């Protein structure tokens, strides 16, 4: 049995190297589990090489190592499959959310209607407490175009992007930083803009907010703000989903803005003709 054990160990070492490379390159959890399986099996083979007769102490340890290896592999595979199933369900839920949000951007009659449908869908589908869209109002300011989940902030209010005094304000918050830098900003707890989330809500929650710029190439037309009352809701995957949603919304908002400007030009032309 010595020669057979040596050959088996060589094959296991080779399989261990292959599985480890796959784990390192693909971060495959099952490959990592198989690596541990091969290591424990190799230890069992070492016990087998040490036994001089059947059913001695070394042989018993070899059987125990093999049995424990297979048991751990079966249990670990079941756990890994459960996590994979959960991840697949989460991705399916995100795709459904993206589908619903995309449909909310289709068929709206006006820019205001589109933005109101957009933020309300985000609140309902993502479980966010507050969602808001700020649009570039010119003159270094952003205008709150739509908000859902808060009755204190009023659409149409403009906020400066530059300091108007010696104290911190909207200009130093995450919304302004996202617009200026065109990068996603995440703010936790007390660092959330009070213009978006009132202090009484911030004090009661352990929440966080994300500001995603609505940018198309070199042009930033506004910012999407989403506030979650529980910071654990804003995961890395959800942040990627919000970035995808913002990219899709940017094109729809740009089209609505251009159509609104065109309709306004037609009204002015008709008034002048009359």
RAMOQUI-V638270 format. One record per helix or strand of 3 or more residues. SS is the DSSP state (H for helix, E for strand). FROM is the first residue (numbers start at 1). TO is the last residue. If there is no record, write none. Layout:
# RAMOQUI-V638270
ss: [SS	SS]
from: [FROM	FROM]
to: [TO	TO]
This chain:
# RAMOQUI-V638270
ss: [H	H	H	H	E	E	E	H	H	E	H	H	E	E	H	H]
from: [2	29	57	111	130	141	158	170	174	185	189	199	208	219	231	236]
to: [26	50	104	126	136	148	160	172	181	188	191	204	216	228	233	273]
